[in-house]
Amino acid sequence: MEAKSSLDGLKVLVTRPQHQAQSLCEMITNAGGEVIAFPTLDIVPIDAGEMTDLDQHEMVIFVSQNAVMYFDSKYKRQLADDVINIAVGASTAKCMQEHGFEHVLQAPAPAGTESLLTLPELTDVCGKQILIVRGQDGRELLADTLMERGAQIRYLEVYQRALPEPTQKSIAQAMSAECIIISSVNSLDNLCQLVGKKNIKNTHLIVVSKRIKQYAIEQGFKYIDVAENASDRALMQRINKVR
């Protein structure tokens, strides 16, 4: 069992959507930190309507846990029995297994689209029909690269991201944070919009990819660390090094 460390009251702002933040928040609290829960994304399901021929796809790629949850409730039973299920990272793979998906492949560390594209199963895809399950307005790198490799790509968008409406009290609490967890570029943009970039640009950020770190640098943030991956365990390991 991993030894419990003391965060000694460190104020940690968790920006994940509420339904995905509970476990991390509990870990921070148990380690002696003070959690400030401040979701910067609201996840709203989309009714994509009836989809036909889902059983014709040889692979289905899930780009997030939200993609899994909102796909599973309506479309999972339509997939072929021998379909190859692929997750963008460990957290998504775990969510897929919890929802009954079998034979799940996942991107190697540090996860994300770039890591996903190194999977051997996605190298030789000429002529293969691949379904990408995602939210609206996601990155195009995955689909563009697979099409360059000869795959036939189809999107199924099952949720959209919305900007929350926090209270002035919660905004003030967010501005008092000593450390901020950021899981996506979209999350950072929304945080800056909600609390004002000038109020947090000197706060210590912990991000889940080098791509997000580079974006944060471009936005003027100075103190940025990258977790090994997006898992709660990896984030906790990085939080423990803030002090």
Backbone hydrogen bonds, N-H to C=O, Kabsch-Sander energy under -0.5 kcal/mol:
donor,donor_aa,acceptor,acceptor_aa,energy
7,L,5,S,-0.6
7,L,31,A,-3.3
9,G,32,G,-2.8
10,L,7,L,-1.5
12,V,10,L,-0.8
12,V,34,E,-2.6
13,L,11,K,-0.5
13,L,179,C,-3.4
14,V,12,V,-0.6
14,V,36,I,-2.3
15,T,13,L,-0.6
15,T,181,I,-0.9
20,Q,17,P,-2.2
21,A,17,P,-0.6
21,A,18,Q,-1.2
22,Q,18,Q,-0.6
25,C,21,A,-2.6
26,E,22,Q,-2.3
27,M,23,S,-2.0
28,I,24,L,-2.3
29,T,25,C,-2.3
30,N,26,E,-2.7
31,A,27,M,-1.3
32,G,29,T,-1.8
33,G,28,I,-2.7
34,E,10,L,-3.0
35,V,33,G,-0.6
36,I,12,V,-2.9
37,A,35,V,-0.6
38,F,14,V,-2.7
38,F,36,I,-0.6
40,T,15,T,-2.1
42,D,162,A,-2.8
43,I,41,L,-0.5
44,V,42,D,-0.6
44,V,160,Q,-2.8
46,I,158,V,-2.4
48,A,46,I,-1.1
56,Q,53,D,-1.7
57,H,54,L,-1.4
58,E,129,Q,-2.1
59,M,129,Q,-1.4
60,V,84,I,-2.4
61,I,131,L,-3.2
62,F,86,I,-2.8
63,V,61,I,-0.5
63,V,133,V,-1.9
68,V,64,S,-1.4
69,M,65,Q,-2.5
70,Y,66,N,-2.4
71,F,67,A,-1.3
72,D,68,V,-2.9
73,S,69,M,-1.1
74,K,71,F,-1.4
75,Y,71,F,-3.0
76,K,71,F,-0.9
78,Q,75,Y,-2.1
79,L,76,K,-1.7
83,V,80,A,-1.4
84,I,58,E,-2.4
85,N,83,V,-0.6
85,N,103,H,-0.8
86,I,60,V,-2.6
87,A,105,L,-2.9
88,V,62,F,-1.4
93,A,89,G,-2.4
94,K,90,A,-2.5
95,C,91,S,-2.1
96,M,92,T,-2.4
97,Q,93,A,-2.3
98,E,94,K,-2.2
99,H,95,C,-1.2
100,G,97,Q,-1.5
101,F,96,M,-2.6
105,L,85,N,-2.9
107,A,87,A,-1.6
111,A,108,P,-2.5
112,G,88,V,-1.9
116,L,112,G,-2.5
117,L,113,T,-2.1
118,T,115,S,-1.6
119,L,116,L,-1.7
122,L,119,L,-1.5
123,T,120,P,-1.5
124,D,120,P,-0.9
125,V,123,T,-0.9
127,G,150,G,-2.9
128,K,125,V,-2.3
130,I,128,K,-0.6
130,I,152,Q,-3.0
131,L,59,M,-2.5
132,I,154,R,-2.8
133,V,61,I,-3.1
133,V,131,L,-0.6
134,R,132,I,-0.5
134,R,156,L,-2.0
136,Q,159,Y,-2.3
138,G,135,G,-0.7
144,D,140,E,-2.8
145,T,141,L,-2.4
146,L,142,L,-2.3
147,M,143,A,-2.4
148,E,144,D,-1.9
149,R,145,T,-1.3
150,G,147,M,-1.5
151,A,146,L,-2.5
152,Q,128,K,-3.3
153,I,151,A,-0.6
154,R,130,I,-2.0
156,L,132,I,-2.4
158,V,134,R,-2.4
158,V,156,L,-0.6
159,Y,134,R,-0.6
160,Q,44,V,-2.6
162,A,42,D,-2.7
171,I,167,T,-2.0
172,A,168,Q,-2.2
173,Q,169,K,-2.1
174,A,170,S,-2.2
175,M,171,I,-1.9
176,S,172,A,-0.6
176,S,173,Q,-1.1
177,A,174,A,-1.5
178,E,11,K,-2.2
179,C,11,K,-1.5
180,I,204,H,-2.6
181,I,13,L,-3.0
182,I,180,I,-0.5
182,I,206,I,-2.8
188,L,184,S,-1.8
189,D,185,V,-2.6
190,N,186,N,-2.4
191,L,187,S,-2.2
192,C,188,L,-2.4
193,Q,189,D,-2.0
194,L,190,N,-2.4
195,V,191,L,-2.5
196,G,192,C,-1.7
199,N,196,G,-1.4
200,I,197,K,-1.7
201,K,197,K,-1.5
203,T,200,I,-2.2
204,H,178,E,-1.0
205,L,223,Y,-3.2
206,I,180,I,-3.0
207,V,225,D,-2.8
208,V,182,I,-0.7
213,K,209,S,-1.9
214,Q,210,K,-2.6
215,Y,211,R,-2.0
216,A,212,I,-2.6
217,I,213,K,-2.4
218,E,214,Q,-2.1
219,Q,215,Y,-1.3
220,G,217,I,-1.7
221,F,216,A,-2.3
222,K,201,K,-1.2
224,I,222,K,-0.7
225,D,205,L,-2.4
227,A,207,V,-3.1
227,A,225,D,-0.5
235,L,231,S,-2.2
236,M,232,D,-2.5
237,Q,233,R,-2.1
238,R,234,A,-1.6
239,I,235,L,-2.7
240,N,236,M,-2.3
241,K,238,R,-1.3
242,V,239,I,-1.9
